[in-house]
Amino acid sequence: MFFPEGAVRVHVYGRPVDMRKSFDGLYALTRHALGCDPLSGELFVFINRRGTQMKVLYWDRSGFCVWAKRLEQGRFVSDWSRGVTRQMDWTGLKLLLEGIEPARFKRRFKLPEVAAKPA
């Protein structure tokens, strides 16, 4: 089952990946191309050239897991020329899985800054 923690960091690789890669190939991409430690418990997301398939590599305390999703319609990435390797949170990955590609993150609410009262 695929139940990561809510505070987990997600790394999305910003270049197309050959989806024939499995555990060892994705491990090598994580280690060398992303420069991250695959044993950290973070999620590493790889998308194919057409943008229709995604694989997620993660360490699950006892071994590596690869989770895959293939879309029947639509794409995860609309334009690879704008693709960059980036970090996101679990919510951002859920949005990406649902087909929502946020251009920028904008907070809906910001607490007003309280000025210090003179004594």
Secondary structure, 3 states (H helix, E strand, C coil): CCCCCCCCCEEECCCCCCCCCCHHHHHHHHHHHCCCCHHHCCEEEEECCCCCEEEEEEECCCCEEEEEEECCCCCCCCCHHHCCCEEECHHHHHHHHCCCCCCCCCCCCCCCCCCCCCC
